Amino acid sequence: MIRRLFALVLGACLACHALAAEKQLRIGTLAPKNSLYHRQLMVLGEAWRTAQGGGKYLVYPDGSQGGETDMVRRMRIGQLQGGLMSVVGLREIEPSIAALQNMPLMFRNWEEVDYVREKMRPAMEKKFLDKGFVVLAWGDAGWVRFFSKKGALRPEDYKTARFFAWGGESEQQEIMKRLGYTPVPLETSDILPSIQTGMIDAVPCTPYFALATQIYTSAPNMLDLNWAPIVGALVITRKAWDEMTPEGQQRLREAGATVGAQIRAQARKEVDEAVDAMKKRGLTVNTPNAAQIKEWQALAEALYPQIRGKLVPAETFDEVLAHLKAYRAGKP
């Protein structure tokens, strides 16, 4: 009788534990605490909790769960259920996503980025699903610009600089070395102390990130050139998705669409606001002239053959070119 009673209690405890596990969503991100991205993730969490009738929803900002490669690993072993990441992390799941971010000077404006993303989105989301992840929201974080200790206007000016490079992007580092640049592989949390101590001299990042992390105080020169867009997405594991109620899935889909639109709209607005704020605090904006812009375009053209088939799958690279050609053909 005692054994049967113990078995019943144990079974009830295990059932409660399983139920609790189903109602838990832990999201990692490099976004700073209380930033636009963090706030929108909390909005999404409220929608999820309401639809699920409660549950434990946690967001880990500031890269507290490691770099984006680490976050993907944590999702795969169940330590996290989701992540708001840039292409750096997303390409660990599906390499073709790199086409939206790793093709410098390919996109002229946000309208082109949006057009290509929407054309590629259905097939891209299917690829993520096949690999065990559900895309809930698409976002971006502004254009990459170069922040450096010394002022620079031409590609040649950066040959003596030591560049921050994502630790997990060895192919990109090799390309930089072949072109005569010096990458220093680091994690995001190491950028500020590294530029303060002189370990690196230049950081490719968005103005908002430079302001939020105070990078510009040690790298007070910004090149006014939109090198590439930072594109990202919020993904959760298919396992976490399948454990939700149909109502929870629907509410999360709706909330994800809203959150993605809010992030894109506000992030684009904050680029100019961040630059203005940094200029008031000592940032020098270096604007290249027409001849110098041609030098940057020539550098990008030299990069494309090395990117195609390496950083970006060849067929995806060609697909982006085809979509851009079609879009531009329809514009005056």
C-alpha positions, 0 to 999 in steps of 0.5 A: 500500500505504501509503495503504491501510494509513493508511486502515485505521488511520484507520478503526480510530481513528474506530471506536474514537472512535465506540465511546468516544462511545457509552460516555460520559455527562455529567450537569449539575446545580445540586445542590452537590457531595457533596449527597444529589443528587450522591451519588445521581447517582454511584450511578446512574453505577455502575449504568450503567458496570456494565451497559455494561461500562465507560465515562466517567461524569461529574457536573458539580455546583454549576451548573458548566455554567451555569444550567438553561436553559444545561444544556438548551442543552448537552444539545441540542448534545451537550455534556451527555447529561443533567441533574438539574433542577428545573421551571425547566430542564425547562419549556424542554423541555416547558412543561406540567411547570410545573404541578407547581411554578408553582402556589403554595399549590395543593398542601397536602402531599406526598401531593397532589404524589405523587398528581398527579405519578403521574396525569400521569407517563405522558403527561408522559414521552411528551411528553419522549420526543417532544421527544428526552429520556428521563425516568429519575427523578422527584424533589423538593427540599422546599418553597419558603420565603422567606428575607429580610434583614428579618422578614416575615409578610404579602404586603405586608411583601415589597413593599419587598424585591428578590427573586431571580428565575430569569433565564430566567423573564421571564413570572414576573418580569412577573407579580411586577411587576404585583403590586407586587413587585421581581424581580431576574433572576439565575443560581443562582451569583449568589444568595449574593454578591447578597444579601451585597452588598444587590443582593437582599433576599429569596430564595425557596428550599428550606431545604436549599438555604439551608443548603447555600449559606449563604444564611441567614447573610445572609438570617436570616429564614424565612417558615414557609409552604410556598409551592410544591414544588420538583419535578424530574427526571433526564433524558438525551437520546434520542440517548444512550439509543439508543446504550446496550445494551438491558441498559444501558437496563434497568439505568438504568431500574431505577437511576433508579427507585431513585434517584428514590425515595431523593431524594424520601424523603431530601429531604423529611426534610432540610427539617426537619433543615435548618431545625433546623440553621439555627435553632441558628445564628441563623435566625429562623422567622416563622410567620404566624397564621390571618389572615395565611395567608388573605392569602397564600391570597388572593395565590395566588388572584390569581395563578392567572388570570395563571399559567393559560395563561402559566406553565402551559398552560391544559389542564394547569392544569385537569388538576391541579385535576381530579386534586386535586379527585378526590383530596380527595373521597376523603379524610376 
